[in-house]
Amino acid sequence: MKRISTVVAGACTIALALGASPAYAQYANEYSIAKVIKQGTTTHSIAGSGTVTVQVQVNANGTHKVIRILHSTNRGDDAAAMDIAQSSTYRPAHRGKTPITTFYDFVLKFNGKAVAPPDETAGGGAAAGQVDALIRSKQYDAAIGKANAALLDSPGNPTLLQLLGIAQFFKGDVDGAAASFSRVDTYNKDFKSLAAQALASGAVKISPTDPATAMSYAQKAVSLANDTNSLFALGVAQIANKQYADALATLKPLPSKAPDTKTKVAIDRELLTAYLASNDMTSANALAAEMKTLDPTSDAAGMAMANYYLTAGNQAIAAKQLDAAEKDFAQAAATGITQAVVTGNIQAAFAVMSMQKPDYSKARDYAVKAVTAAPNDATANFAAGVAWTGVYSKSRSSSDKQQALTYLKKADELAKAAGNTGLSLQIENQLKNIPQ
């Protein structure tokens, strides 16, 4: 008899990252990047075509200081680029109406023996200003396209990467935003909060599928903003990487800092997962009870407990420990989460029927509970039909046989309607094997 494996999908982890709307308001109203007012000239000879990115500190009073070369495709143009950057004039960045001191990445593109003016610059500089303007007008796709095009001429430009990440974050592309911000080494002070939010959200989202990258994102988020949001993401990543002791250390202080019940329950759910994975059932049960008190409408605790027991049951099956598997699946069903009631009882039924001395009556009781919870679940009806077949093989009661046929025929109809050919074949084979 083939065991049908059905597991409850884990509840989506709730990202605590601040929403895009408040972040957008902060960006649009409080910050504008520095810009070139007039491009300078150089007395140095230009070696030839290439792109040079110069980091310039633009002070709040409009003065500036050339810091260093960030990137160069033609070292022969570096002296000319530094000279042009030094002799240029700049408009400082602003927070609201107040000028502030920031770094500006001046990208100079040399064509032969000439240098392109700022409005033709393909990398940072004017391109960054254009991306910034598109973000402010909420034209995120256009901003993303412009930033990506500019990055072709200025690979790794930190300002462009950060603006790209901001546009992606506001658009709702959490994965893309986190990836863009992760490529930056030195962050603009006024972009750090947004970068941390994007990296934290990205870490939480990809933690089930890419734990290593999730950890990298989360650690970077914490380095930018050591707040509840970033630490939550770190805890989630640590759980995904099976670093349960570290996750507990990271997450335990956070519930007391949660601004509302929803956030606290979200943090508690991850804590509960870490407790369960550490086999600390005393702490897990206490926390689950606390979560239910905090929000009686939330299934977060039940889902975490159900997934724990379902996972344990599947592991016991793999280890051929059928008695333990039955108990774990029954515990999952006892959480009362609808899908866990269905899955747990189905799996418990098949575990019992796979034992050396199957107790078909017990298996039947499990399967009937699954059907009661989900009358139109093909696998639940199949389990009930198989169990009733086992009961009939001993009782030879016509009513038991009819029960087996009823459940199996319904299971076959449901499986075919769902396009589940494999299950349908199993059911039809079972129908053929009913003792006469």
KOLPA-995427 format. One record per atom (N, C-alpha, C): x, y, z negated; residue in one letter. Coordinates in steps of 0.2 Angstrom, whole numbers, plus 5000, padded with zeros to 4 digits. Atoms other than C-alpha are relative to their C-alpha. Layout:
<lozas>
XYZa ...
</lozas>
This chain:
<lozas>
500449945000m 500050005000m 500450065000m 499649945000k 500750175005k 499850054995k 500149945005r 500850304991r 499950065004r 500149944997i 500050464997i 500250054995i 499749945005s 501050614990s 499750065002s 500349934999t 500150774988t 500250044994t 499849965006v 500850904977v 499750075000v 500349935000v 500151074971v 500650055002v 499549954998a 501051214979a 500150054994a 499849965005g 501951324967g 499750075001g 500349934999a 501051494963a 500550055002a 499549954997c 501851634972c 500350044994c 499749965005t 503051724961t 499950075001t 500249944999i 502551894958i 500650054999i 499449965000a 503852024963a 499850064996a 500249955004l 503852164950l 500350075003l 499849944996a 504652284963a 499550055001a 500549954999l 503852454964l 499850005007l 500350004994g 502652474978g 500350055005g 499749954995a 503152564994a 499850075000a 500349935000s 501952704992s 500350054996s 499749955004p 502652784977p 500850015002p 499349994998a 504452754983a 500050055006a 500049964994y 503952835000y 499950084997y 500249935003a 503252994990a 500750034997a 499349975003q 504953004981q 500550025005q 499549994995y 505952984996y 499850075004y 500249954996a 504953105007a 500050074997a 500049935003n 504753244994n 500650024996n 499549985005e 506353234984e 500750005004e 499450014998y 507753194996y 500150015008y 499950004993s 508453245013s 500850005001s 499350025000i 510153195019i 500450075003i 499649954998a 511653315023a 500050005008a 499949994993k 511853375041k 500550045003k 499549954997v 513053455053v 499750065003v 500349944997i 512653635057i 500450015006i 499549984994k 514153665069k 500649955000k 499450054999q 515353535075q 500650045001q 499449965000g 517153595073g 500449975006g 499550024995t 518653575085t 500649974997t 499450035002t 520353495085t 500650035004t 499349984997t 522153545089t 500449945002t 499650064998h 522653365090h 499749975006h 500250034993s 522653265106s 499549944999s 500550065000i 521253135109i 500349955004i 499750064997a 521952965113a 499649975006a 500450034996g 520452905122g 499349984997g 500750015003s 518652835120s 500149964994s 500150045007g 518152765103g 499550044996g 500449985005t 517152795088t 500350004993t 499749995006v 517752865072v 499550024995v 500449985005t 516752875056t 500450034994t 499749975005v 517353005043v 499650024994v 500449995006q 516753015025q 500150074998q 499949935002v 516453205020v 499650014994v 500449985006q 515953265003q 499750075002q 500349934998v 514653405007v 499750024993v 500249985007n 514453504991n 499450045000n 500749965001a 512853594985a 500150075003a 499949934997n 513553764990n 500250005007n 499850004992g 513953715008g 500749995001g 499350024998t 515753685006t 500149935000t 499950074999h 516553525010h 500749984999h 499350035001k 518053405008k 500049935004k 499950064997v 518553275020v 500349954996v 499750055004i 518853115011i 500449945003i 499650064997r 519352965022r 499749985006r 500350044994i 519152865038i 499649944997i 500450065002l 517752735035l 500149955005l 500050054995h 517852655052h 500350035006h 499749974994s 518852675068s 500149955005s 499950054994t 518852585085t 500650025004t 499449984997n 520352685091n 500450054995n 499649975005r 521652735078r 500350065003r 499749944998g 522352865090g 499650065000g 500449945001d 520852975088d 499950024993d 500249985007d 520852975069d 500250074998d 499849935002a 521853135067a 499650055003a 500449954997a 520753225079a 499350004997a 500750015004a 519153155070a 500150044993a 499949975007m 519853215053m 500050085001m 499949934998d 520253385061d 499350035001d 500749984998i 518453405068i 499650004994i 500450015006a 517653345052a 500250064995a 499849955005q 518653475042q 499850075003q 500249934997s 518253625054s 499350005001s 500749994999s 516453585055s 499650034994s 500449975005t 515053665045t 499449964999t 500550055002y 513753575035y 499450034997y 500649995004r 511953585028r 500049954994r 500050055005p 512053505011p 499349964999p 500750045001a 510753365006a 499650044995a 500549965005h 509253424996h 499649954996h 500550035004r 508253354982r 499450054999r 500549945000g 506653444985g 500250065003g 499749934997k 507153624988k 500750014997k 499449995003t 508753604978t 500649965003t 499450034996p 510453574987p 500449964995p 499650045004i 511453434980i 500649985003i 499350024997t 513253364982t 499949935002t 500150074998t 513253204992t 500649985005t 499650024995f 514353105004f 499750005007f 500350004993y 514053125023y 500549965004y 499650044996d 514652995035d 500050035007d 500049974993f 515153095051f 500349955005f 499750054995v 515252985066v 500150045006v 499749974994l 516253055081l 500149955005l 499950054994k 516152975098k 500450045005k 499549974995f 517553015109f 499949965007f 500150024993n 517252995128n 500650025004n 499449984996g 518952995137g 500450054996g 499749955004k 519753155131k 499550054997k 500549965003a 518153235126a 499649974994a 500450025006v 517053225110v 499350025001v 500849984999a 515153215111a 499850044994a 500249965005p 514253345102p 499549964995p 500350035005p 513253305086p 499349975003p 500750024998d 511553285095d 500149945005d 499950054995e 512353155107e 500349944996e 499750055004t 513053055093t 499649944999t 500450065000a 512552875094a 500049964993a 500050035007g 513052825076g 499750034995g 500349975006g 512852915060g 499850075002g 500149934998g 512753105060g 499350025002g 500749984997a 511353165071a 499549945000a 500550065000a 510652985073a 499749994993a 500250015007a 510552975054a 499450054998a 500549955001g 509553135054g 499449985003g 500550024996q 508453075067q 499649944997q 500450065003v 508052905058v 499750034994v 500349975006d 507753005042d 499450045002d 500649974998a 506453115051a 499549955002a 500550054999l 505652965058l 499749974994l 500350035006i 505452885041i 499550054997i 500449955004r 504753045034r 499350015004r 500650004996s 503453045048s 499649935000s 500350065000k 503052865044k 500049965006k 499950034994q 503652805061q 500549944999q 499450045002y 504552655054y 500349955005y 499750044995d 504652545069d 500550045004d 499549954996a 505452695079a 500650014996a 499449995004a 506652725064a 500449945000a 499650065000i 507152545063i 500449995007i 499750004994g 507452545082g 500650055001g 499549955000k 508452705081k 500649984996k 499550025004a 509452645067a 500449945003a 499750064997n 509852475075n 500450025006n 499749984994a 510352565091a 500750044998a 499449965002a 511552685082a 500549954997a 499550055003l 512352535072l 500449965005l 499650034995l 512852465089l 500750045001l 499449954999d 514052615091d 500450014993d 499749995007s 514452625072s 499949944996s 500150065004p 514452445065p 500250014993p 499849995007g 514352445046g 499950074997g 500149945003n 513952625044n 499550004994n 500450015006p 513352635026p 499350045000p 500649965000t 512152785029t 499449975004t 500450034995l 511352705044l 499749934997l 500350065003l 511152535035l 499550014995l 500549995005q 510352615020q 499450035003q 500649974997l 509152715031l 499649945003l 500350064997l 508752555041l 499649964994l 500350045006g 508452465024g 499350044997g 500649965003i 507252605018i 499450005005i 500650004995a 506252605035a 499749934999a 500250075001q 506152415033q 499649994994q 500450015007f 505552425015f 499450035000f 500649965000f 504252555018f 499549965005f 500450044995k 503652445033k 499749944997k 500250075003g 503452295022g 500449945002g 499650064998d 504852195029d 500549994994d 499550015006v 505652145012v 500649965002v 499550044998d 506752015020d 500650045003d 499549964996g 507552135032g 500350064996g 499849955004a 507652275020a 500649984995a 499550035005a 508652165007a 500649995004a 499450024996a 509752105021a 500450065002a 499749934998s 510152285027s 500450034994s 499749975006f 510552345009f 500649964998f 499550045003s 511552195005s 500750015004s 499449994996r 512852245019r 500350064998r 499749945002v 513252405010v 500449994994v 499550005005d 514752424999d 499950064995d 500149945004t 514552604993t 499350035002t 500749974999y 512752674990y 500050074999y 500249935001n 512152844992n 499650004993n 500350005007k 511652894974k 499350005000k 500749995000d 509952944979d 499649955004d 500350064996f 509652784989f 500049944995f 499950065004k 510152664974k 499349974998k 500750035002s 508352654967s 499749965005s 500350044995l 507652604983l 500349945002l 499650064998a 509052484987a 499949954995a 500150045005a 508852404970a 499349965001a 500750024999q 506952384973q 500049955006q 500150054994a 507152304990a 500449944999a 499650065001l 508552184985l 499749964995l 500350045005a 507552134970a 499449965003a 500650034997s 505952104980s 500349945005s 499750054996g 507052004993g 500249944997g 499750055004a 507851904980a 499449954998a 500650045002v 506151844973v 499649975006v 500450034994k 505351814990k 500449945003k 499750054996i 506751704997i 500349954995i 499750055005s 507251614980s 499849935001s 500250074999p 506251454984p 500449975006p 499850034994t 507051435001t 500850015001t 499249984999d 508851515000d 500250024993d 499849985007p 509351514981p 500750045000p 499449975000a 511151564985a 500050085002a 500149934998t 510651724995t 499650044995t 500449975005a 509351764982a 500450024994a 499649985005m 510651764969m 500450065001m 499649954997s 511751874979s 499650075000s 500449945000y 510352004981y 499850024993y 500249985007a 509851994963a 500550034996a 499449975003q 511552024957q 500250075002q 499949934997k 511752174968k 499550054998k 500649955003a 510052244962a 500250024993a 499849985007v 510652234944v 500550055000v 499449955000s 512252324948s 499850075002s 500249934998l 511252464956l 499550034995l 500549975005a 509852474943a 499949944995a 500150065005n 509952364927n 499450014996n 500649995003d 508152374924d 499549945000d 500450065001t 506652254921t 499949975007t 500150024993n 506352244940n 500649955002n 499550034998s 508052194944s 500249944996s 499850065005l 508352074929l 499549955001l 500550054999f 506651994933f 500349965006f 499850034994a 507351954951a 500649954998a 499550045002l 508951894943l 499849934997l 500250065003g 508051774932g 499749955004g 500350044995v 507051704946v 500549975004v 499450034996a 508651674956a 500349954996a 499650045004q 509451594942q 499649934999q 500450065000i 507951474940i 500149965007i 499950044993a 508051434959a 500749975001a 499450034999n 509851394957n 500249954994n 500050055005k 509451284942k 500550024994k 499649975005q 510451394930q 499550024994q 500649995005y 509051374916y 500250044994y 499849965006a 510051434901a 500150075002a 499949934998d 510551594910d 499450035001d 500649974999a 508851624916a 499650024994a 500349985007l 508151614898l 500350064997l 499749945003a 509451734892a 499950065004a 500249944996t 509051854906t 499350024999t 500749985000l 507151844905l 499750014993l 500349995007k 506851834886k 499950074998k 500249935002p 507052014883p 499550045004p 500449964995l 505952074897l 499350014998l 500749995001p 504152044891p 499950064996p 500149945005s 504352174877s 500150065004s 499949944996k 504852294891k 499450015005k 500550004995a 503352254902a 499550064999a 500549955001p 502252404906p 499349985000p 500750025000d 500652304908d 499949934999d 500150075001t 499852134905t 500249965006t 499850044994k 500052084923k 500749995001k 499350014999t 501852114923t 500349954994t 499850055005k 502052024906k 499949935002k 500250074999v 501151874912v 500549975006v 499550024995a 502251874928a 500749984997a 499350025003i 503851874917i 499949934996i 500150065004d 503151744905d 499949945005d 500050064996r 502751624920r 500749985002r 499350024998e 504551624925e 500449974994e 499750025006l 505051604907l 499849934998l 500350075001l 503851454905l 500349955005l 499750054995t 504651374921t 500749984997t 499450015003a 506351394913a 500049954994a 500150055006y 505751314896y 499949935003y 500250074997l 504951174906l 500649965003l 499450034997a 506551144916a 500549984995a 499550015005s 507551144900s 499749954995s 500350055005n 506351014892n 499950034993n 500249975007d 505951134878d 499250015000d 500750005000m 504151084877m 499750044994m 500349965006t 503851174860t 499950075002t 500149934998s 504251344867s 499650005006s 500549994995a 503351304883a 499350004998a 500750015002n 501751254875n 499850074996n 500149945004a 501851404863a 499950065005a 500149954995l 502151524878l 499449995004l 500650014996a 500751444888a 499450034997a 500649985004a 499551474874a 500050085000a 500049935001e 500151654872e 499850035007e 500249974994m 499951684891m 499250005001m 500750004999k 498151624891k 499650054995k 500349945004t 497751744876t 500150065003t 499949944996l 498551884886l 499550015005l 500449994994d 497551854901d 499649935001d 500450064999p 496151724900p 499849985007p 500250014993t 495751744918t 500649975005t 499450024996s 497551694924s 500149934999s 499850075000d 498051524929d 500749995000d 499350004999a 499851564929a 500349944996a 499750055004a 500251454914a 499849935002a 500250064998g 499251314920g 500349975006g 499650024994m 500051314937m 500749984998m 499350015002a 501751314929a 500049934997a 500050075003m 501351164918m 499849955005m 500250054995a 500451074932a 500649985005a 499450014995n 501951094944n 500549964996n 499550045004y 503151034930y 499849935000y 500250075001y 502150874927y 499949965006y 500050034994l 501850844945l 500749985003l 499350024998t 503750854949t 500349954996t 499750065004a 504150744934a 499749935002a 500350074998g 502850614940g 500349985007g 499650024993n 503650614958n 500749974998n 499350035002q 505350594950q 500049934997q 500050065003a 504750454940a 499849945005a 500250044995i 503950374955i 500649985004i 499350024996a 505650384964a 500449964996a 499650045005a 506450304949a 499649934999a 500450065001k 505150164950k 499749994992k 500250005007q 504550214932q 499350025000q 500749994999l 502650194935l 499650024994l 500449985006d 502050204917d 500150074999d 499949925001a 502950374915a 499750045005a 500349964994a 502350434932a 499250014998a 500749995001e 500550394927e 499950054995e 500049955005k 500750494911k 500150075002k 499949934997d 501450644920d 499550025004d 500549984996f 500150644933f 499450014996f 500649985004a 498750634920a 500150064996a 499949945004q 499550774910q 499950065005q 500149954996a 499550874926a 499350025001a 500749994999a 497750844929a 499650034994a 500349975006a 497350894911a 500150074999a 499949935000t 497951064914t 499350045002t 500649974998g 496251094922g 500050045006g 499949964994i 496951184937i 499749955006i 500350044996t 495851124951t 500449955005t 499650044995q 497151064964q 500449954996q 499650055005a 498150984949a 499549954998a 500550055002v 496550894944v 500049955006v 500050044995v 496450824961v 500649965002v 499450034998t 498250794965t 500249954994t 499850045006g 498650724947g 499649945000g 500350065000n 497250604947n 500149955006n 499950044994i 497550544965i 500749964998i 499450035001q 499350514960q 500049954995q 500150045005a 498950434944a 499749935002a 500450064997a 497750314953a 500549955004a 499650034996f 499050264965f 500649974996f 499550025005a 500350244951a 499849944997a 500350065003v 499250124942v 499949945005v 500150054995m 498850024958m 500749975002m 499350034997s 500750004962s 500349964994s 499650045005m 501149924945m 499949935001m 500050074999q 501549744944q 499349964998q 500750035001k 499849704936k 499550065000k 500449945000p 498749844942p 499350004996p 500649995003d 497249904932d 499550045004d 500449964994y 496049944946y 499450044996y 500649965003s 494650004934s 500350064997s 499749935002k 495850134926k 500250045007k 499849974994a 496450174944a 499350045003a 500749984998r 494550194949r 499850064996r 500249945004d 494250314935d 500450065001d 499649944997y 495650424940y 499850035006y 500249984993a 495150424958a 499350035000a 500749975000v 493350464954v 500050074997v 499949935002k 493950614944k 500250055005k 499849964994a 494850674959a 499550025005a 500549994996v 493350654970v 499550054997v 500549955004t 492250744957t 500250075001t 499749934999a 493450894958a 500050025007a 500049994993a 493550884977a 499749955004a 500450054997p 492150784985p 500249995007p 499950004993n 492750825003n 500849995001n 499350024999d 494650775000d 500149935002d 499950074997a 495050635011a 500449954996a 499650045004t 496450575000t 499749974994t 500350025006a 495450574985a 499549945001a 500550054998n 494050474993n 500449935002n 499750064998f 495350355000f 500349964994f 499750035006a 496150324983a 499449974996a 500650035003a 494350294976a 499849935004a 500150064996g 494050174990g 500449944999g 499550055001v 495650074987v 499949974993v 500150035007a 495350064968a 499349965000a 500650045000w 493550004971w 500149945003w 499950074996t 494149874983t 500449954995t 499650045005g 495349814969g 499549974995g 500550025004v 493849814957v 499649945003v 500450054997y 492849714969y 500349935001y 499650064999s 494249584972s 499949964994s 500150055006k 493949524954k 499349994998k 500750005002s 492149564951s 499549965005s 500450034994r 491449504968r 499350035000r 500749975001s 489949624964s 499950035007s 500249974993s 489049684980s 500050074999s 500049935001s 488849854972s 500750035000s 499349985000d 490749864969d 500250015007d 499850004993k 490949824987k 499850055004k 500349944996q 489749954993q 500350064998q 499649945002q 490650084983q 500650015004q 499450004996a 492250034991a 499950025007a 500149994993l 491550045008l 499750075001l 500249934999t 490650215005t 500650054999t 499449965001y 492250294999y 500450005006y 499550014994l 493350225013l 499750035006l 500349974993k 492050275027k 500050074999k 500049935001k 491950445020k 500750035001k 499349985000a 493850465018a 500250005008a 499850014992d 494050405037d 499750065004d 500349944996e 492750535043e 500450074998e 499649945002l 493650675033l 500750005003l 499350004997a 495350625039a 500050015007a 500049994993k 494850615057k 499850075002k 500249934999a 493950785056a 500650054999a 499449965001a 495550855049a 500649995005a 499450024995g 496650775063g 500549964996g 499550045004n 497550665050n 500049935002n 500050074997t 497850515061t 500349954996t 499750055004g 499050435049g 499649974995g 500550025005l 497850435035l 499549965002l 500650044997s 496450375046s 500249935001s 499850074999l 497450225051l 500149964994l 500050035006q 497850185033q 499349984997q 500650015002i 496050195029i 499749945003i 500350054996e 495450085043e 500349934999e 499750065001n 496749955039n 499749974993n 500350025006q 496049955021q 499349975001q 500650024998l 494349935028l 500049935002l 500050074997k 494849775037k 500249954995k 499750055006n 495649705021n 499549994995n 500450015006i 494149715010i 499849935000i 500250075000p 493849535004p 499249995001p 500750024999q 492249455010q 499749954996q 
</lozas>
